[in-house]
Amino acid sequence: MESIHSFDSAIENFGDNQKKEAQASIQRYQSDKRSELEQTVSDLQNNSFDNYVENVKLDGEIDSEIHNILTEVFSH
């Protein structure tokens, strides 16, 4: 009977730990997204919209090129 109680307790603790980890992960995600949004707002306030769009486009192209280069390097 005590082993069943111990097992139940272990499962409950595991569930609690998973819940805490999920909550922490969600909070980190929210914080990251909030920071990104604040940075975007700041960028838009300091630049014209056209310049902002061009910079985002360039950043995307650079990321794509880096990804392609790394894929090529590590595939050989």
Secondary structure, DSSP 8 states (H G I E B T S, - for coil): -HHHHHHHHHHHHHHHHHHHHHHHHHHHHHHHHHHHHHHHHHHHHHS-HHHHHHHHHHHHHHHHHHHHHHHHHHH-
